[in-house]
Each structure stands twice: as structure tokens, then as C-alpha cells.
């Protein structure tokens, strides 16, 4: 499943796309500002939600955005500090 790390530090817009997230990414520093990109708590939630995302994909409810799709044209799920944000594109590609 496509995944991304997004810096949550105020004023930092760093985002990196990954095929998936794994434990080696926990405590990874942002290359722009040095803030933590993935906390252990956020990673634990990602691992817990992954089976549900995979089920939704198998049912055809969710699909991975094609490689190279700009972030503003893809639906994204972002969990951080106990809060889930879902963003959808405002325009179509």
C-alpha cells in the first residue's frame, strides 16, 4: 500500500512517498527541519489500520494512486497524535 511521511512541524512542508512504512522509519528525522517524521505511537496505529485498508482495497473501495500522482490529486489518510485526517482532491487530474 502506498504510504507517505509528512512533517508536522509548523512551517515545514516536507513529504516523502513510500511503498509502505516499516519499523526502521520510526524516529526518522525530517531532512528539512530535523523534526521526527514518524513516532512509535503513530507507527503502531498505522500497523493496526493496515489490515482494514487492505480489506477495503480488496473490496474495491480504496485503490492505490498510480505512481507519480501528485499528492494534491490523491486521497490521503494522515494519522498523528490521536487524530485522523482524510484529505481528498479538490480537482481532478
C-alpha positions in Angstrom: 0.0 0.0 0.0 1.4 3.4 -0.9 2.2 5.5 2.2 3.8 8.8 3.0 5.6 10.6 5.8 4.7 14.2 6.2 6.5 16.6 8.6 4.1 18.0 11.1 6.4 20.8 12.3 5.0 24.3 11.9 6.1 25.8 8.6 7.6 22.7 7.2 6.1 21.2 4.0 8.3 18.1 3.7 6.6 15.0 2.4 8.0 11.7 1.2 6.2 8.9 -0.6 7.0 5.2 0.2 5.6 1.9 -0.9 4.9 1.1 2.7 6.0 2.1 6.2 8.2 -0.1 8.4 9.7 0.0 11.9 13.0 1.3 10.6 11.3 4.6 9.8 10.3 5.3 13.4 12.1 8.4 14.7 13.4 9.3 11.2 14.3 13.0 11.2 12.9 15.4 8.6 15.6 16.3 6.1 14.4 19.9 6.0 13.9 20.8 9.7 15.1 17.7 11.8 11.7 17.1 13.4 10.5 13.5 13.9 8.6 12.2 10.8 7.2 9.1 12.4 6.7 8.5 16.1 6.3 5.0 17.6 2.7 5.7 18.6 1.8 6.8 15.0 3.6 3.8 13.5 1.7 1.5 15.9 -1.7 2.9 14.7 -0.5 2.6 11.0 0.2 -1.1 11.6 -3.2 -1.6 13.3 -5.0 0.1 10.4 -3.2 -1.6 7.6 -5.4 -4.7 7.5 -8.5 -2.6 7.3 -7.0 -0.6 4.4 -6.0 -3.8 2.6 -9.6 -5.2 3.1 -11.1 -2.0 1.6 -8.7 -2.3 -1.3 -9.7 -6.0 -1.9 -13.3 -4.9 -2.0 -12.6 -2.1 -4.5 -13.5 0.7 -2.1 -9.9 2.0 -2.0 -7.2 1.9 -4.7 -3.6 3.0 -4.6 -2.9 6.1 -6.6 -0.8 5.4 -9.7 3.0 6.1 -9.2 3.7 9.7 -10.0 0.2 11.0 -9.0 0.7 14.4 -7.4 -0.3 14.5 -3.7 -3.0 17.1 -4.4 -4.8 14.6 -6.8 -4.9 11.6 -4.4 -7.0 10.9 -1.3 -4.7 10.6 1.7 -5.1 9.3 5.3 -2.9 11.0 7.9 -2.8 9.9 11.5 -0.9 12.0 14.0 -1.2 12.5 17.8 -4.5 10.7 18.1 -6.2 12.4 15.2 -7.0 11.0 11.7 -7.2 13.5 8.8 -8.5 12.4 5.4 -7.9 14.8 2.5 -9.4 14.4 -0.9 -8.5 16.2 -4.1 -10.4 19.4 -4.9 -9.9 19.0 -8.6 -9.4 16.0 -10.9 -6.1 15.5 -12.9 
